[in-house]
Amino acid sequence: MKKLFIAALLFVGIVSFAQDINQKPAQDQREKLTPEQRSEKHLQKLTSDLNLDKNQQEQVKQLLAERSAKAEKFREDRKNNKTKPTAEEKEAFKKQMKADKEAADTKMKAILNADQYTKWTALKKDYKDHKGDHKGHFKSPQERDQAHLQKLTTDLNLNADQQKQIGELLSDRSTKMAMLKKSRRDSGIQPTDADKKAMKKQMEEDHKAYDAKMKSILNADQYKKWTAIQKEHKDKMKEYKKDKK
């Protein structure tokens, strides 16, 4: 049974790269960003995604700085306050969060043009869906794959043939993930350090194979952008795990 479990883990290594599961980078390899650096990185992404001009960049930068300052104050207040908030306090906080969100949305709408605002709204929705996916509250594997394919189609401007090939690749990945989950449930055995090392090596090889498949499907510009998206996703996951510590 243990051998079957290990084999299943090795078989589905490609999945782990895409979702960055069971990979905890060493502390010295984690990207350590200050609130200012995070805001600057966010601004750079918005500038690229929305094609912001200089004036818009300055306004969005100020908005991000305000939001970052509020977030830091909230963290400090929560850290200093050892008392568990009451139901009334939670409700009041929820209302304040909603009001702040609406105010920020209004400010962004005033800064962006109509097309930029539409795209920014879509980016927020995609991020919200992505967070829900990691919490396990998203959709079925098929719906998740379809949402992923739609995002890649938009981000990379995929043609019909590329959509079909990548759709099959995502479906194959989901099938392997389902097999992994079933094997883990059926086995009930914790992998040893040697098993984990072998799995990590196999994941690296599967990542190269997955990368090669994507490279053969995409053109040069699409592949370059896809690589940048993968790196950004990996950086976000590192930041997320660091914040959870």
Kinemage of the C-alpha trace (Angstrom):
@kinemage 1
@onewidth
@group {chain A} dominant
@subgroup {mainchain}
@vectorlist {calphas} color= white
{ca met a 1} P 0.000 0.000 0.000
{ca lys a 2} L 2.829 2.378 0.867
{ca lys a 3} L 4.467 1.804 -2.542
{ca leu a 4} L 1.170 2.513 -4.255
{ca phe a 5} L 0.844 5.722 -2.270
{ca ile a 6} L 4.337 6.873 -3.218
{ca ala a 7} L 3.716 6.014 -6.847
{ca ala a 8} L 0.568 8.097 -6.829
{ca leu a 9} L 2.450 11.022 -5.347
{ca leu a 10} L 5.114 10.813 -8.015
{ca phe a 11} L 2.537 10.432 -10.758
{ca val a 12} L 0.812 13.664 -9.917
{ca gly a 13} L 3.824 15.834 -9.247
{ca ile a 14} L 2.884 18.209 -12.056
{ca val a 15} L -0.167 19.275 -10.088
{ca ser a 16} L 1.843 20.439 -7.139
{ca phe a 17} L 3.786 22.962 -9.186
{ca ala a 18} L 0.688 24.657 -10.536
{ca gln a 19} L -0.952 24.923 -7.116
{ca asp a 20} L 2.281 25.227 -5.103
{ca ile a 21} L 1.163 22.721 -2.474
{ca asn a 22} L 3.457 20.938 -0.015
{ca gln a 23} L 6.337 23.259 -0.884
{ca lys a 24} L 7.645 25.379 1.983
{ca pro a 25} L 10.641 27.440 0.911
{ca ala a 26} L 13.410 28.018 3.438
{ca gln a 27} L 13.158 31.206 5.487
{ca asp a 28} L 16.117 32.809 3.765
{ca gln a 29} L 14.524 32.158 0.357
{ca arg a 30} L 11.226 33.834 1.180
{ca glu a 31} L 10.588 37.222 -0.269
{ca lys a 32} L 10.477 39.670 2.648
{ca leu a 33} L 8.633 42.802 1.631
{ca thr a 34} L 7.836 45.875 3.676
{ca pro a 35} L 4.332 47.395 3.355
{ca glu a 36} L 5.854 50.065 1.108
{ca gln a 37} L 7.489 47.439 -1.123
{ca arg a 38} L 4.232 45.484 -1.361
{ca ser a 39} L 2.383 48.643 -2.390
{ca glu a 40} L 5.049 49.439 -4.980
{ca lys a 41} L 4.833 45.908 -6.373
{ca his a 42} L 1.043 46.175 -6.524
{ca leu a 43} L 1.349 49.512 -8.302
{ca gln a 44} L 3.726 48.019 -10.871
{ca lys a 45} L 1.258 45.225 -11.604
{ca leu a 46} L -1.673 47.612 -11.941
{ca thr a 47} L 0.417 49.873 -14.176
{ca ser a 48} L 1.139 46.904 -16.432
{ca asp a 49} L -2.351 45.365 -16.360
{ca leu a 50} L -4.261 48.632 -16.776
{ca asn a 51} L -1.701 50.650 -18.743
{ca leu a 52} L -1.758 53.509 -16.239
{ca asp a 53} L -0.315 56.860 -17.252
{ca lys a 54} L 1.990 58.885 -14.961
{ca asn a 55} L -0.807 60.883 -13.377
{ca gln a 56} L -2.863 57.759 -12.692
{ca gln a 57} L 0.161 56.030 -11.195
{ca glu a 58} L 0.642 58.858 -8.696
{ca gln a 59} L -3.024 58.794 -7.690
{ca val a 60} L -3.167 55.011 -7.375
{ca lys a 61} L 0.108 55.051 -5.423
{ca gln a 62} L -1.427 57.441 -2.891
{ca leu a 63} L -4.540 55.275 -2.635
{ca leu a 64} L -2.465 52.136 -2.040
{ca ala a 65} L -0.404 53.937 0.606
{ca glu a 66} L -3.583 54.944 2.441
{ca arg a 67} L -4.899 51.407 2.316
{ca ser a 68} L -1.571 49.989 3.505
{ca ala a 69} L -1.485 52.418 6.435
{ca lys a 70} L -4.999 51.383 7.475
{ca ala a 71} L -4.076 47.703 7.239
{ca glu a 72} L -0.962 48.215 9.374
{ca lys a 73} L -2.965 50.107 11.988
{ca phe a 74} L -5.533 47.315 12.082
{ca arg a 75} L -2.780 44.716 12.589
{ca glu a 76} L -1.222 46.747 15.402
{ca asp a 77} L -4.575 47.281 17.118
{ca arg a 78} L -5.408 43.593 16.846
{ca lys a 79} L -1.984 42.606 18.193
{ca asn a 80} L -2.231 45.021 21.137
{ca asn a 81} L -5.812 44.163 21.977
{ca lys a 82} L -5.887 40.859 23.851
{ca thr a 83} L -9.658 40.960 24.360
{ca lys a 84} L -11.805 38.932 22.018
{ca pro a 85} L -14.174 41.257 20.089
{ca thr a 86} L -17.876 41.019 20.824
{ca ala a 87} L -20.497 40.173 18.217
{ca glu a 88} L -21.467 43.861 18.073
{ca glu a 89} L -17.857 44.911 17.521
{ca lys a 90} L -17.463 42.331 14.748
{ca glu a 91} L -20.609 43.597 13.043
{ca ala a 92} L -19.446 47.215 13.332
{ca phe a 93} L -16.057 46.261 11.899
{ca lys a 94} L -17.742 44.418 9.031
{ca lys a 95} L -19.793 47.506 8.182
{ca gln a 96} L -16.704 49.712 8.326
{ca met a 97} L -14.817 47.355 6.024
{ca lys a 98} L -17.688 47.468 3.545
{ca ala a 99} L -17.780 51.270 3.680
{ca asp a 100} L -14.002 51.507 3.179
{ca lys a 101} L -14.207 49.127 0.239
{ca glu a 102} L -16.960 51.166 -1.423
{ca ala a 103} L -14.985 54.379 -0.855
{ca ala a 104} L -11.848 52.854 -2.394
{ca asp a 105} L -13.887 51.617 -5.351
{ca thr a 106} L -15.289 55.101 -5.896
{ca lys a 107} L -11.796 56.611 -5.827
{ca met a 108} L -10.479 54.036 -8.302
{ca lys a 109} L -13.426 54.665 -10.610
{ca ala a 110} L -12.600 58.384 -10.575
{ca ile a 111} L -8.930 57.689 -11.408
{ca leu a 112} L -9.422 55.107 -14.173
{ca asn a 113} L -11.122 55.431 -17.531
{ca ala a 114} L -14.101 53.197 -18.371
{ca asp a 115} L -12.082 50.382 -19.968
{ca gln a 116} L -9.502 50.375 -17.180
{ca tyr a 117} L -12.201 50.287 -14.522
{ca thr a 118} L -13.930 47.353 -16.206
{ca lys a 119} L -10.666 45.423 -16.318
{ca trp a 120} L -9.801 46.357 -12.733
{ca thr a 121} L -13.207 45.066 -11.578
{ca ala a 122} L -12.552 41.796 -13.447
{ca leu a 123} L -9.118 41.478 -11.828
{ca lys a 124} L -10.641 41.894 -8.373
{ca lys a 125} L -13.243 39.222 -9.095
{ca asp a 126} L -10.578 36.852 -10.348
{ca tyr a 127} L -8.536 37.419 -7.170
{ca lys a 128} L -11.607 36.801 -5.019
{ca asp a 129} L -12.358 33.548 -6.867
{ca his a 130} L -8.708 32.533 -6.524
{ca lys a 131} L -8.799 33.077 -2.763
{ca gly a 132} L -11.987 31.063 -2.530
{ca asp a 133} L -10.313 28.277 -4.484
{ca his a 134} L -7.443 28.046 -1.982
{ca lys a 135} L -9.917 27.953 0.891
{ca gly a 136} L -11.687 25.023 -0.696
{ca his a 137} L -14.905 27.004 -1.221
{ca phe a 138} L -14.624 27.456 -4.941
{ca lys a 139} L -16.153 25.194 -7.564
{ca ser a 140} L -15.969 21.664 -8.917
{ca pro a 141} L -12.661 20.675 -10.593
{ca gln a 142} L -14.323 21.065 -13.989
{ca glu a 143} L -15.623 24.560 -13.182
{ca arg a 144} L -12.262 25.523 -11.702
{ca asp a 145} L -10.474 24.363 -14.854
{ca gln a 146} L -12.925 26.305 -17.004
{ca ala a 147} L -12.370 29.467 -14.957
{ca his a 148} L -8.604 28.980 -15.238
{ca leu a 149} L -8.869 28.466 -18.989
{ca gln a 150} L -10.982 31.603 -19.358
{ca lys a 151} L -8.390 33.637 -17.466
{ca leu a 152} L -5.543 32.266 -19.574
{ca thr a 153} L -7.573 32.957 -22.723
{ca thr a 154} L -7.960 36.584 -21.659
{ca asp a 155} L -4.420 37.081 -20.337
{ca leu a 156} L -2.678 35.359 -23.247
{ca asn a 157} L -5.205 35.971 -26.034
{ca leu a 158} L -5.445 32.252 -26.848
{ca asn a 159} L -6.935 31.127 -30.148
{ca ala a 160} L -9.476 28.297 -30.388
{ca asp a 161} L -6.879 25.575 -30.996
{ca gln a 162} L -4.741 26.732 -28.071
{ca gln a 163} L -7.796 26.808 -25.809
{ca lys a 164} L -8.586 23.204 -26.734
{ca gln a 165} L -5.038 21.987 -26.050
{ca ile a 166} L -4.700 23.836 -22.748
{ca gly a 167} L -8.190 22.720 -21.719
{ca glu a 168} L -7.071 19.101 -22.173
{ca leu a 169} L -3.892 19.803 -20.214
{ca leu a 170} L -5.868 21.290 -17.300
{ca ser a 171} L -8.325 18.383 -17.364
{ca asp a 172} L -5.461 15.896 -17.224
{ca arg a 173} L -4.008 17.775 -14.266
{ca ser a 174} L -7.335 17.660 -12.390
{ca thr a 175} L -7.627 13.929 -12.986
{ca lys a 176} L -4.179 13.385 -11.517
{ca met a 177} L -5.027 15.555 -8.530
{ca ala a 178} L -8.158 13.509 -7.854
{ca met a 179} L -6.047 10.336 -7.960
{ca leu a 180} L -3.595 11.829 -5.460
{ca lys a 181} L -6.343 12.797 -3.027
{ca lys a 182} L -7.905 9.331 -3.254
{ca ser a 183} L -4.545 7.623 -2.730
{ca arg a 184} L -3.830 9.754 0.314
{ca arg a 185} L -7.245 8.996 1.790
{ca asp a 186} L -6.967 5.269 1.118
{ca ser a 187} L -3.413 4.958 2.407
{ca gly a 188} L -3.547 6.876 5.667
{ca ile a 189} L 0.273 6.616 5.791
{ca gln a 190} L 2.490 9.631 6.344
{ca pro a 191} L 5.323 9.777 3.758
{ca thr a 192} L 8.866 9.538 5.103
{ca asp a 193} L 11.560 12.148 4.468
{ca ala a 194} L 12.939 9.910 1.723
{ca asp a 195} L 9.484 9.720 0.132
{ca lys a 196} L 9.150 13.513 0.238
{ca lys a 197} L 12.604 13.953 -1.293
{ca ala a 198} L 11.751 11.568 -4.125
{ca met a 199} L 8.435 13.344 -4.645
{ca lys a 200} L 10.137 16.743 -4.781
{ca lys a 201} L 12.570 15.493 -7.414
{ca gln a 202} L 9.728 14.052 -9.461
{ca met a 203} L 7.806 17.324 -9.179
{ca glu a 204} L 10.767 19.209 -10.617
{ca glu a 205} L 10.879 16.834 -13.570
{ca asp a 206} L 7.119 17.068 -14.073
{ca his a 207} L 7.321 20.847 -13.928
{ca lys a 208} L 9.846 20.803 -16.775
{ca ala a 209} L 7.569 18.525 -18.784
{ca tyr a 210} L 4.546 20.740 -18.097
{ca asp a 211} L 6.544 23.818 -19.049
{ca ala a 212} L 7.645 22.153 -22.285
{ca lys a 213} L 4.013 21.362 -23.182
{ca met a 214} L 2.927 24.940 -22.560
{ca lys a 215} L 5.883 26.249 -24.567
{ca ser a 216} L 4.862 24.063 -27.521
{ca ile a 217} L 1.274 25.371 -27.378
{ca leu a 218} L 2.004 29.084 -26.950
{ca asn a 219} L 3.823 31.496 -29.217
{ca ala a 220} L 6.945 33.313 -27.970
{ca asp a 221} L 5.126 36.378 -26.579
{ca gln a 222} L 2.422 34.290 -24.926
{ca tyr a 223} L 4.980 31.967 -23.338
{ca lys a 224} L 6.947 34.918 -21.967
{ca lys a 225} L 3.819 36.364 -20.382
{ca trp a 226} L 2.724 32.966 -19.045
{ca thr a 227} L 6.139 32.533 -17.406
{ca ala a 228} L 5.763 35.949 -15.749
{ca ile a 229} L 2.286 34.996 -14.499
{ca gln a 230} L 3.640 31.748 -13.033
{ca lys a 231} L 6.411 33.618 -11.222
{ca glu a 232} L 3.966 36.165 -9.873
{ca his a 233} L 1.688 33.400 -8.603
{ca lys a 234} L 4.606 31.654 -6.914
{ca asp a 235} L 5.719 34.910 -5.258
{ca lys a 236} L 2.183 35.503 -4.000
{ca met a 237} L 2.028 32.023 -2.515
{ca lys a 238} L 5.340 32.605 -0.708
{ca glu a 239} L 4.020 35.903 0.646
{ca tyr a 240} L 0.758 34.259 1.683
{ca lys a 241} L 2.536 31.473 3.553
{ca lys a 242} L 4.855 33.987 5.218
{ca asp a 243} L 1.885 36.054 6.420
{ca lys a 244} L 0.240 32.905 7.800
{ca lys a 245} L 3.268 32.188 10.002
